[in-house]
């Protein structure tokens, strides 16, 4: 079997995916989404940016003809060229398995090898901004194959990261043993008759072309990974106690979990109540809920705030605010949009002008991003402390208040999952924060204003969804308080 670095990379993210990539029915794969295509385009652009600073050679071969590709690569190495882009190296690992290495670059350095008074080190051009473990393991994989080919192990491998094309030196003494361990595990998985167990981790799974198939299996099994708070580490701990169903977790004493790895005296009871909520299909108050004065207080005027950002450009291009005036029963949405990146300062000022029109109104948002972004923009544009601190003091994080007070029968505490459980729907069914990143990028390329209009609708719906979730939480606690009074 041919084992390449991409398979090893994916195995570190999900043990199931590479098995399906090799043995699965490819007709069952999901179509690539827009954001995945954008990430692929961004990686190509990052590679081209890094390559623009060097003179490199590329072996001539057609994809899949690996023996010819390796021969062409070895000819370049024997010539001693400085940089080789997309070279191909092969190494026998066992009677049944061959390692295929295609490092982004082979970089010539002084030393002794089969080729003469020089050797090569592998370099990977990665889209990430930090040297993740998965990158370093893959770098060690390239280095091992390269050592077999050139007769000497490189002392290091390089990662060219997105942060100003930074070169990061991988400690091969540390990462080669770890890579070999992962490689052995991976080969055992590939030789198994059945794929590894499903585990849904949305942040990692959403971009995978096997997501729909795996999610359907998880739903049919009522897999614990669909329960918020069940991480891979915690699931392993639960499995060791034979706790693998909602029923078993719901009936577990929290004290039996508190000392497990990944648990503590706060996580354990919260996870048990989460299982009870899912099992009973109703919301339950968590043990030791947060004081809810901020969230259950209904103000005469309330502001609901949501941001759309373009991470690639470090740009917050849309600041949306829904003004809810309960005194006159009106709702007005304001969309402060930067048509071009240099307009960010303008929309920031427009936002400040609006929120200062309502100096007593609480500003509700969902998750910490809005709070952190206001601090970032204030610092970036030199806004006086006296104009920013009173605004930040009015911020109320609906997500924090809800997740620290109530367990809901949902698979995720993302705004969409909670609001849809309540009964709220977005006007554009396929819209998402990830797609907005893609759409704004397309707007900058094409000037198609309908893309901005979709983003604005989505942003407004996010604000309205936050409003609905906040109102639901107010009503829930009011109903609970009335119930307690009736019992008293």
QUIHU-V721245 format. One record per residue. N is the residue number from 1. RES is the residue in one letter. PHI is phi in whole degrees, -180 to 180 (none if undefined). NEAR is the number of other C-alpha atoms within 8 Angstrom. Layout:
n=N res=RES phi=PHI near=NEAR
n=N res=RES phi=PHI near=NEAR
//
This chain:
n=1 res=X phi=none near=5
n=2 res=X phi=-91 near=7
n=3 res=X phi=-114 near=10
n=4 res=X phi=-114 near=10
n=5 res=X phi=-68 near=12
n=6 res=X phi=-63 near=6
n=7 res=X phi=-62 near=9
n=8 res=X phi=-67 near=14
n=9 res=X phi=-63 near=12
n=10 res=X phi=-66 near=11
n=11 res=X phi=-61 near=12
n=12 res=X phi=-68 near=9
n=13 res=X phi=-85 near=8
n=14 res=X phi=-159 near=8
n=15 res=X phi=-66 near=12
n=16 res=X phi=-82 near=11
n=17 res=X phi=-59 near=11
n=18 res=X phi=-64 near=12
n=19 res=X phi=-61 near=13
n=20 res=X phi=-69 near=11
n=21 res=X phi=-60 near=8
n=22 res=X phi=-90 near=6
n=23 res=X phi=-107 near=6
n=24 res=X phi=-78 near=7
n=25 res=X phi=-82 near=7
n=26 res=X phi=-64 near=6
n=27 res=X phi=-70 near=4
n=28 res=X phi=-91 near=7
n=29 res=X phi=-77 near=11
n=30 res=X phi=-74 near=9
n=31 res=X phi=-73 near=5
n=32 res=X phi=-61 near=8
n=33 res=X phi=-92 near=7
n=34 res=X phi=-62 near=8
n=35 res=X phi=-69 near=10
n=36 res=X phi=-63 near=9
n=37 res=X phi=-62 near=9
n=38 res=X phi=-64 near=9
n=39 res=X phi=-62 near=8
n=40 res=X phi=-65 near=8
n=41 res=X phi=-64 near=8
n=42 res=X phi=-64 near=9
n=43 res=X phi=-67 near=10
n=44 res=X phi=-62 near=8
n=45 res=X phi=-63 near=8
n=46 res=X phi=-65 near=12
n=47 res=X phi=-63 near=10
n=48 res=X phi=-63 near=8
n=49 res=X phi=-64 near=8
n=50 res=X phi=-69 near=11
n=51 res=X phi=-71 near=9
n=52 res=X phi=-63 near=7
n=53 res=X phi=-93 near=6
n=54 res=X phi=-145 near=7
n=55 res=X phi=-99 near=8
n=56 res=X phi=-128 near=10
n=57 res=X phi=-115 near=9
n=58 res=X phi=-128 near=9
n=59 res=X phi=-64 near=12
n=60 res=X phi=-93 near=6
n=61 res=X phi=-163 near=8
n=62 res=X phi=-95 near=6
n=63 res=X phi=-57 near=5
n=64 res=X phi=100 near=4
n=65 res=X phi=-90 near=8
n=66 res=X phi=-73 near=8
n=67 res=X phi=-68 near=6
n=68 res=X phi=-66 near=8
n=69 res=X phi=-62 near=14
n=70 res=X phi=-67 near=12
n=71 res=X phi=-60 near=8
n=72 res=X phi=-66 near=11
n=73 res=X phi=-68 near=14
n=74 res=X phi=-63 near=8
n=75 res=X phi=-62 near=8
n=76 res=X phi=-67 near=12
n=77 res=X phi=-66 near=9
n=78 res=X phi=-67 near=8
n=79 res=X phi=-74 near=6
n=80 res=X phi=78 near=9
n=81 res=X phi=-67 near=10
n=82 res=X phi=-71 near=8
n=83 res=X phi=-134 near=12
n=84 res=X phi=-120 near=15
n=85 res=X phi=-97 near=12
n=86 res=X phi=57 near=10
n=87 res=X phi=-70 near=15
n=88 res=X phi=-128 near=12
n=89 res=X phi=-130 near=12
n=90 res=X phi=-124 near=11
n=91 res=X phi=-147 near=10
n=92 res=X phi=-71 near=8
n=93 res=X phi=-105 near=8
n=94 res=X phi=-155 near=6
n=95 res=X phi=-61 near=5
n=96 res=X phi=-101 near=6
n=97 res=X phi=-125 near=10
n=98 res=X phi=-122 near=12
n=99 res=X phi=-91 near=12
n=100 res=X phi=-114 near=13
n=101 res=X phi=-110 near=13
n=102 res=X phi=-130 near=11
n=103 res=X phi=-64 near=13
n=104 res=X phi=-59 near=11
n=105 res=X phi=-140 near=13
n=106 res=X phi=-111 near=13
n=107 res=X phi=-112 near=11
n=108 res=X phi=-73 near=12
n=109 res=X phi=-141 near=8
n=110 res=X phi=-64 near=7
n=111 res=X phi=153 near=7
n=112 res=X phi=-120 near=10
n=113 res=X phi=-150 near=11
n=114 res=X phi=-57 near=7
n=115 res=X phi=-89 near=11
n=116 res=X phi=138 near=8
n=117 res=X phi=-85 near=8
n=118 res=X phi=-157 near=12
n=119 res=X phi=-144 near=15
n=120 res=X phi=-122 near=11
n=121 res=X phi=-122 near=15
n=122 res=X phi=-84 near=15
n=123 res=X phi=-132 near=14
n=124 res=X phi=-110 near=11
n=125 res=X phi=-97 near=12
n=126 res=X phi=-110 near=12
n=127 res=X phi=-76 near=9
n=128 res=X phi=-69 near=8
n=129 res=X phi=-102 near=7
n=130 res=X phi=-138 near=6
n=131 res=X phi=-79 near=10
n=132 res=X phi=-62 near=7
n=133 res=X phi=-57 near=6
n=134 res=X phi=-62 near=9
n=135 res=X phi=-66 near=11
n=136 res=X phi=-71 near=12
n=137 res=X phi=-65 near=13
n=138 res=X phi=-64 near=12
n=139 res=X phi=-62 near=15
n=140 res=X phi=-67 near=14
n=141 res=X phi=-62 near=12
n=142 res=X phi=-59 near=13
n=143 res=X phi=-65 near=14
n=144 res=X phi=-67 near=10
n=145 res=X phi=-66 near=14
n=146 res=X phi=-61 near=15
n=147 res=X phi=-60 near=11
n=148 res=X phi=-65 near=10
n=149 res=X phi=-74 near=9
n=150 res=X phi=-97 near=12
n=151 res=X phi=82 near=8
n=152 res=X phi=-151 near=10
n=153 res=X phi=-81 near=10
n=154 res=X phi=-65 near=11
n=155 res=X phi=-76 near=6
n=156 res=X phi=-150 near=10
n=157 res=X phi=-134 near=15
n=158 res=X phi=-115 near=13
n=159 res=X phi=-117 near=17
n=160 res=X phi=-99 near=13
n=161 res=X phi=-91 near=16
n=162 res=X phi=-76 near=11
n=163 res=X phi=-75 near=7
n=164 res=X phi=51 near=5
n=165 res=X phi=51 near=8
n=166 res=X phi=-68 near=9
n=167 res=X phi=-94 near=8
n=168 res=X phi=-113 near=9
n=169 res=X phi=-88 near=8
n=170 res=X phi=-85 near=12
n=171 res=X phi=-80 near=8
n=172 res=X phi=-71 near=10
n=173 res=X phi=-62 near=6
n=174 res=X phi=-81 near=7
n=175 res=X phi=-92 near=12
n=176 res=X phi=-65 near=12
n=177 res=X phi=-61 near=8
n=178 res=X phi=-65 near=9
n=179 res=X phi=-61 near=12
n=180 res=X phi=-64 near=8
n=181 res=X phi=-64 near=8
n=182 res=X phi=-65 near=10
n=183 res=X phi=-63 near=9
n=184 res=X phi=-63 near=8
n=185 res=X phi=-60 near=8
n=186 res=X phi=-61 near=11
n=187 res=X phi=-63 near=8
n=188 res=X phi=-63 near=8
n=189 res=X phi=-63 near=11
n=190 res=X phi=-63 near=7
n=191 res=X phi=-85 near=6
n=192 res=X phi=-74 near=7
n=193 res=X phi=-73 near=4
n=194 res=X phi=-123 near=4
n=195 res=X phi=-70 near=9
n=196 res=X phi=-60 near=8
n=197 res=X phi=-60 near=5
n=198 res=X phi=-64 near=8
n=199 res=X phi=-146 near=9
n=200 res=X phi=-91 near=10
n=201 res=X phi=-123 near=8
n=202 res=X phi=-57 near=6
n=203 res=X phi=-60 near=5
n=204 res=X phi=-89 near=8
n=205 res=X phi=-82 near=9
n=206 res=X phi=-60 near=7
n=207 res=X phi=-94 near=9
n=208 res=X phi=-85 near=9
n=209 res=X phi=-76 near=9
n=210 res=X phi=-103 near=11
n=211 res=X phi=-58 near=12
n=212 res=X phi=-60 near=9
n=213 res=X phi=-65 near=9
n=214 res=X phi=-68 near=11
n=215 res=X phi=-64 near=9
n=216 res=X phi=-62 near=8
n=217 res=X phi=-65 near=9
n=218 res=X phi=-60 near=14
n=219 res=X phi=-65 near=9
n=220 res=X phi=-65 near=7
n=221 res=X phi=-91 near=6
n=222 res=X phi=51 near=9
n=223 res=X phi=-64 near=12
n=224 res=X phi=-65 near=10
n=225 res=X phi=-66 near=13
n=226 res=X phi=-80 near=12
n=227 res=X phi=-90 near=13
n=228 res=X phi=-55 near=10
n=229 res=X phi=99 near=5
n=230 res=X phi=-90 near=11
n=231 res=X phi=-87 near=8
n=232 res=X phi=-55 near=8
n=233 res=X phi=-63 near=8
n=234 res=X phi=-66 near=11
n=235 res=X phi=-64 near=12
n=236 res=X phi=-60 near=8
n=237 res=X phi=-65 near=10
n=238 res=X phi=-67 near=10
n=239 res=X phi=-58 near=9
n=240 res=X phi=-62 near=7
n=241 res=X phi=-98 near=6
n=242 res=X phi=62 near=6
n=243 res=X phi=-104 near=9
n=244 res=X phi=-130 near=11
n=245 res=X phi=-129 near=9
n=246 res=X phi=-58 near=12
n=247 res=X phi=-61 near=9
n=248 res=X phi=-67 near=9
n=249 res=X phi=-70 near=11
n=250 res=X phi=-62 near=12
n=251 res=X phi=-98 near=7
n=252 res=X phi=-85 near=8
n=253 res=X phi=-76 near=8
n=254 res=X phi=-55 near=10
n=255 res=X phi=-63 near=9
n=256 res=X phi=-78 near=7
n=257 res=X phi=-107 near=10
n=258 res=X phi=-56 near=12
n=259 res=X phi=-95 near=9
n=260 res=X phi=-76 near=8
n=261 res=X phi=-60 near=7
n=262 res=X phi=93 near=6
n=263 res=X phi=-115 near=12
n=264 res=X phi=-160 near=10
n=265 res=X phi=-69 near=10
n=266 res=X phi=-95 near=8
n=267 res=X phi=-67 near=9
n=268 res=X phi=-59 near=13
n=269 res=X phi=-65 near=12
n=270 res=X phi=-65 near=11
n=271 res=X phi=-70 near=10
n=272 res=X phi=-64 near=14
n=273 res=X phi=-65 near=12
n=274 res=X phi=-61 near=14
n=275 res=X phi=-66 near=13
n=276 res=X phi=-64 near=11
n=277 res=X phi=-62 near=14
n=278 res=X phi=-65 near=13
n=279 res=X phi=-68 near=10
n=280 res=X phi=-88 near=7
n=281 res=X phi=55 near=8
n=282 res=X phi=-153 near=8
n=283 res=X phi=-73 near=9
n=284 res=X phi=-133 near=9
n=285 res=X phi=-74 near=8
n=286 res=X phi=-76 near=11
n=287 res=X phi=-63 near=7
n=288 res=X phi=54 near=5
n=289 res=X phi=-67 near=9
n=290 res=X phi=-62 near=7
n=291 res=X phi=-58 near=5
n=292 res=X phi=-109 near=7
n=293 res=X phi=-59 near=6
n=294 res=X phi=-64 near=7
n=295 res=X phi=-87 near=12
n=296 res=X phi=-89 near=10
n=297 res=X phi=-76 near=7
n=298 res=X phi=-105 near=5
n=299 res=X phi=-92 near=8
n=300 res=X phi=-57 near=8
n=301 res=X phi=-129 near=12
n=302 res=X phi=-127 near=12
n=303 res=X phi=-113 near=13
n=304 res=X phi=-120 near=15
n=305 res=X phi=-125 near=13
n=306 res=X phi=-147 near=14
n=307 res=X phi=-121 near=11
n=308 res=X phi=-112 near=11
n=309 res=X phi=-130 near=10
n=310 res=X phi=-119 near=12
n=311 res=X phi=-58 near=7
n=312 res=X phi=-58 near=5
n=313 res=X phi=-99 near=6
n=314 res=X phi=51 near=7
n=315 res=X phi=-127 near=10
n=316 res=X phi=-107 near=11
n=317 res=X phi=-96 near=16
n=318 res=X phi=-141 near=13
n=319 res=X phi=-112 near=15
n=320 res=X phi=-107 near=14
n=321 res=X phi=-134 near=14
n=322 res=X phi=-101 near=14
n=323 res=X phi=-98 near=12
n=324 res=X phi=-107 near=12
n=325 res=X phi=-103 near=11
n=326 res=X phi=-76 near=9
n=327 res=X phi=-69 near=6
n=328 res=X phi=-112 near=5
n=329 res=X phi=59 near=7
n=330 res=X phi=-127 near=7
n=331 res=X phi=-133 near=8
n=332 res=X phi=-130 near=7
n=333 res=X phi=-103 near=9
n=334 res=X phi=-118 near=8
n=335 res=X phi=-116 near=10
n=336 res=X phi=-95 near=11
n=337 res=X phi=-116 near=8
n=338 res=X phi=-92 near=12
n=339 res=X phi=-60 near=6
n=340 res=X phi=-135 near=8
n=341 res=X phi=-54 near=9
n=342 res=X phi=-71 near=6
n=343 res=X phi=-89 near=10
n=344 res=X phi=-58 near=12
n=345 res=X phi=-62 near=9
n=346 res=X phi=-64 near=8
n=347 res=X phi=-69 near=14
n=348 res=X phi=-62 near=11
n=349 res=X phi=-67 near=8
n=350 res=X phi=-62 near=9
n=351 res=X phi=-62 near=11
n=352 res=X phi=-60 near=8
n=353 res=X phi=-59 near=8
n=354 res=X phi=-69 near=8
n=355 res=X phi=-67 near=10
n=356 res=X phi=-79 near=8
n=357 res=X phi=-71 near=6
n=358 res=X phi=-127 near=8
n=359 res=X phi=-67 near=7
n=360 res=X phi=-104 near=5
n=361 res=X phi=-76 near=11
n=362 res=X phi=-66 near=11
n=363 res=X phi=-115 near=11
n=364 res=X phi=-90 near=14
n=365 res=X phi=-146 near=16
n=366 res=X phi=-122 near=13
n=367 res=X phi=83 near=9
n=368 res=X phi=-83 near=8
n=369 res=X phi=-58 near=7
n=370 res=X phi=-63 near=12
n=371 res=X phi=-61 near=9
n=372 res=X phi=-65 near=8
n=373 res=X phi=-69 near=9
n=374 res=X phi=-61 near=10
n=375 res=X phi=-65 near=9
n=376 res=X phi=-64 near=8
n=377 res=X phi=-66 near=10
n=378 res=X phi=-62 near=11
n=379 res=X phi=-69 near=8
n=380 res=X phi=-61 near=7
n=381 res=X phi=-106 near=7
n=382 res=X phi=61 near=6
n=383 res=X phi=-73 near=9
n=384 res=X phi=-57 near=7
n=385 res=X phi=-55 near=6
n=386 res=X phi=-66 near=6
n=387 res=X phi=-92 near=8
n=388 res=X phi=-101 near=12
n=389 res=X phi=-59 near=8
n=390 res=X phi=-63 near=8
n=391 res=X phi=-69 near=11
n=392 res=X phi=-62 near=9
n=393 res=X phi=-66 near=6
n=394 res=X phi=-93 near=10
n=395 res=X phi=-71 near=11
n=396 res=X phi=-130 near=10
n=397 res=X phi=-86 near=11
n=398 res=X phi=-63 near=14
n=399 res=X phi=-59 near=10
n=400 res=X phi=-62 near=9
n=401 res=X phi=-61 near=11
n=402 res=X phi=-72 near=9
n=403 res=X phi=-71 near=9
n=404 res=X phi=-93 near=9
n=405 res=X phi=-123 near=12
n=406 res=X phi=-135 near=11
n=407 res=X phi=-103 near=13
n=408 res=X phi=-111 near=11
n=409 res=X phi=-81 near=12
n=410 res=X phi=-127 near=11
n=411 res=X phi=-88 near=8
n=412 res=X phi=-153 near=9
n=413 res=X phi=-99 near=10
n=414 res=X phi=-69 near=6
n=415 res=X phi=-57 near=10
n=416 res=X phi=-61 near=7
n=417 res=X phi=-64 near=11
n=418 res=X phi=-69 near=12
n=419 res=X phi=-64 near=14
n=420 res=X phi=-68 near=9
n=421 res=X phi=-63 near=8
n=422 res=X phi=-71 near=9
n=423 res=X phi=121 near=6
n=424 res=X phi=-86 near=9
n=425 res=X phi=-130 near=7
n=426 res=X phi=-78 near=9
n=427 res=X phi=-66 near=7
n=428 res=X phi=-100 near=8
n=429 res=X phi=-61 near=6
n=430 res=X phi=-92 near=4
n=431 res=X phi=-70 near=10
n=432 res=X phi=-159 near=7
n=433 res=X phi=-60 near=7
n=434 res=X phi=-64 near=7
n=435 res=X phi=-69 near=10
n=436 res=X phi=-63 near=11
n=437 res=X phi=-60 near=12
n=438 res=X phi=-65 near=11
n=439 res=X phi=-65 near=11
n=440 res=X phi=-68 near=12
n=441 res=X phi=-61 near=9
n=442 res=X phi=-67 near=11
n=443 res=X phi=-60 near=12
n=444 res=X phi=-64 near=8
n=445 res=X phi=-82 near=6
n=446 res=X phi=-107 near=6
n=447 res=X phi=72 near=7
n=448 res=X phi=-80 near=8
n=449 res=X phi=-71 near=7
n=450 res=X phi=-62 near=6
n=451 res=X phi=-66 near=11
n=452 res=X phi=-65 near=11
n=453 res=X phi=-66 near=8
n=454 res=X phi=-64 near=10
n=455 res=X phi=-62 near=11
n=456 res=X phi=-64 near=10
n=457 res=X phi=-62 near=10
n=458 res=X phi=-62 near=13
n=459 res=X phi=-63 near=12
n=460 res=X phi=-64 near=14
n=461 res=X phi=-64 near=10
n=462 res=X phi=-62 near=11
n=463 res=X phi=-63 near=15
n=464 res=X phi=-68 near=10
n=465 res=X phi=-65 near=12
n=466 res=X phi=-60 near=15
n=467 res=X phi=-60 near=10
n=468 res=X phi=-66 near=11
n=469 res=X phi=-66 near=12
n=470 res=X phi=-62 near=10
n=471 res=X phi=-64 near=8
n=472 res=X phi=-61 near=9
n=473 res=X phi=-65 near=11
n=474 res=X phi=-58 near=11
n=475 res=X phi=-66 near=9
n=476 res=X phi=-61 near=8
n=477 res=X phi=-72 near=9
n=478 res=X phi=-64 near=8
n=479 res=X phi=-65 near=8
n=480 res=X phi=-65 near=8
n=481 res=X phi=-64 near=8
n=482 res=X phi=-65 near=8
n=483 res=X phi=-64 near=8
n=484 res=X phi=-63 near=8
n=485 res=X phi=-66 near=7
n=486 res=X phi=-66 near=6
n=487 res=X phi=-76 near=5
n=488 res=X phi=-67 near=4
//
